[in-house]
Amino acid sequence: MLAAMTHRLWNLLAGLALAMLLALGASSTSAWAANAARRELPAGGVVQGDLVSVADGDSFTLRAADGRIWQVRIAAIDAPERRQPWSDVARKRLRQHLQGREVRVEASKFDPYGRIVGNVFVVGEDVGLAQVSAGLAWHFRRYEREQEPAARERYARAEAVAREARRGLWHDAEPLPPWVFRSRMRSPGSQPHR
């Protein structure tokens, strides 16, 4: 019983600390915030709540019905990073999908930054698939094995259709994938753009 109470107290304190950092405008990706955010996945892996803020085209902050704050990374997609073309458009589009609606996250794991990773739905619509269909995110094939086969096929097809129609980032001749951009930014002396 004492262990359960201690665990609940730790979750409460971690959630409050993260909420305070967010309120103060501190980076949610700092090592301390990431460690504070690490907790068990919600019961059944589902979190429902309202949008607090959008970080970029594939991640956002959610306030659950119980008041807990969750950092969320949309599974199976990768949107342009800040300082990349189409980043602002992808972020605004994600905000439009989520703002003022109940958001449902079917969480499967935590990422290294303490965010829950999961499929995101609003009124039954798959938000990750919508971002890919609009040409505002890549189907992140690095993690496609974590998707159900039917979902994997839908995402791959949506990217192919968006690419062929030259929607969003596919309007550019050679859009730079975010994973390549991040890799270049980590490499000393390298340039982020082609």
C-alpha positions in Angstrom: 0.0 0.0 0.0 2.8 2.4 0.8 4.5 1.6 -2.5 1.3 2.4 -4.4 0.9 5.7 -2.5 4.5 6.6 -3.2 4.0 5.8 -6.9 0.9 7.9 -7.1 2.6 10.8 -5.3 5.6 10.6 -7.7 3.2 10.7 -10.7 1.4 13.7 -9.3 4.7 15.5 -8.6 6.1 14.7 -12.0 3.0 15.9 -13.7 2.9 19.1 -11.6 6.6 19.7 -12.3 6.1 19.3 -16.1 3.1 21.5 -16.0 5.1 24.2 -14.2 7.9 23.9 -16.8 5.4 24.3 -19.6 3.7 27.3 -17.9 7.1 28.9 -17.5 7.9 28.3 -21.2 10.8 25.9 -20.4 11.8 23.4 -23.0 9.8 20.1 -22.6 12.7 18.3 -24.2 15.2 19.1 -21.5 16.7 16.0 -19.8 15.0 16.9 -16.5 11.5 17.4 -18.1 11.9 14.1 -20.1 12.7 12.2 -16.9 9.8 13.8 -15.0 7.5 12.9 -17.9 8.4 9.2 -17.8 5.5 7.4 -16.2 3.3 4.5 -16.9 1.1 4.5 -19.9 -2.5 5.3 -19.1 -4.9 2.5 -18.3 -5.8 0.8 -21.6 -3.2 2.9 -23.4 -5.8 5.6 -24.1 -5.6 9.3 -23.2 -8.4 11.6 -24.1 -8.4 15.3 -23.6 -8.0 18.8 -24.9 -5.1 20.4 -26.8 -2.8 22.6 -24.8 -0.2 23.5 -27.5 1.3 22.3 -30.7 5.1 21.9 -30.9 5.4 21.0 -34.6 3.5 19.0 -37.2 3.8 15.7 -35.3 3.8 16.5 -31.6 1.7 18.4 -29.1 0.7 18.7 -25.5 -2.6 17.4 -24.2 -4.5 17.9 -21.0 -6.4 14.8 -20.1 -9.8 14.8 -18.4 -8.1 14.0 -15.0 -5.9 17.2 -15.4 -2.7 15.3 -16.2 -0.5 16.9 -18.9 0.9 14.6 -21.6 3.4 15.3 -24.3 2.4 13.4 -27.4 4.3 12.3 -30.5 2.1 11.0 -33.3 3.1 7.5 -34.3 4.2 6.6 -37.8 4.8 10.1 -39.2 7.6 12.6 -39.3 6.8 16.2 -40.0 9.3 19.0 -41.0 11.4 20.3 -38.1 11.5 24.0 -37.2 13.7 25.9 -39.6 12.6 23.5 -42.4 10.3 24.6 -45.2 6.7 23.6 -44.5 7.2 23.4 -40.7 4.9 26.3 -39.9 2.2 25.0 -42.3 2.4 21.5 -40.8 2.2 22.9 -37.2 -0.8 25.1 -38.1 -2.6 22.3 -39.8 -2.2 20.0 -36.8 -3.5 22.8 -34.6 -6.6 23.1 -36.8 -7.2 19.4 -36.5 -7.0 19.3 -32.7 -8.1 22.8 -31.5 -11.5 22.8 -29.7 -12.1 19.1 -30.1 -11.7 16.1 -27.9 -8.4 14.3 -28.8 -8.0 10.6 -28.4 -4.5 9.1 -28.3 -4.0 5.3 -28.4 -0.6 5.2 -26.8 1.8 2.4 -27.4 5.1 3.5 -25.8 7.2 6.4 -24.6 9.9 8.0 -26.8 13.4 9.0 -25.5 12.0 12.5 -24.7 9.3 11.2 -22.4 6.4 11.8 -24.8 3.8 9.1 -25.3 3.8 7.8 -28.9 0.5 6.8 -30.3 -2.2 7.0 -33.0 -4.2 10.2 -32.7 -7.9 10.5 -33.5 -10.4 13.4 -33.6 -14.0 12.5 -34.3 -12.8 9.2 -35.6 -10.3 10.8 -38.1 -6.7 9.5 -38.0 -4.8 12.7 -37.6 -1.4 11.2 -38.6 -2.9 9.9 -41.8 -4.5 13.4 -42.4 -1.0 15.0 -42.1 0.5 12.6 -44.5 -2.4 13.0 -47.0 -2.0 16.7 -46.9 1.6 16.4 -47.8 2.7 17.8 -44.4 4.5 14.8 -43.1 6.3 11.7 -44.2 5.2 8.2 -43.5 8.0 7.4 -41.0 8.9 4.0 -42.4 11.6 3.5 -39.7 8.7 2.6 -37.4 6.3 1.0 -39.9 6.7 -2.4 -38.3 4.9 -1.0 -35.2 1.9 -0.4 -37.4 -0.9 -2.8 -38.2 -0.5 -4.0 -41.8 -3.7 -2.2 -43.0 -2.6 1.1 -41.4 0.9 0.7 -42.9 -0.6 0.3 -46.3 -2.9 3.3 -45.8 0.0 5.6 -44.8 2.2 4.4 -47.6 -0.5 5.0 -50.1 -1.4 8.4 -48.7 2.2 9.5 -49.0 2.4 8.2 -52.6 -0.8 10.0 -53.6 0.3 13.3 -51.9 3.7 13.0 -53.6 2.2 12.4 -57.0 -0.3 15.3 -56.6 2.6 17.5 -55.4 0.7 18.4 -52.2 2.3 20.4 -49.4 6.0 19.7 -49.0 5.9 17.5 -52.2 5.5 20.8 -54.1 9.3 21.2 -53.6 11.6 19.5 -56.0 13.5 17.5 -53.3 12.1 18.0 -49.8 14.6 17.2 -47.1 13.3 14.5 -44.8 13.3 15.6 -41.1 15.5 12.6 -40.0 18.2 13.7 -42.5 17.8 17.3 -41.3 18.2 16.3 -37.7 21.3 14.1 -38.6 22.9 17.1 -40.4 22.2 19.4 -37.5 23.9 17.0 -35.1 27.0 16.7 -37.4 29.6 19.4 -36.7 30.2 21.8 -39.5 27.4 20.4 -41.7 24.7 22.4 -43.4 21.0 21.6 -42.8 19.9 22.4 -46.3 21.0 20.9 -49.7 
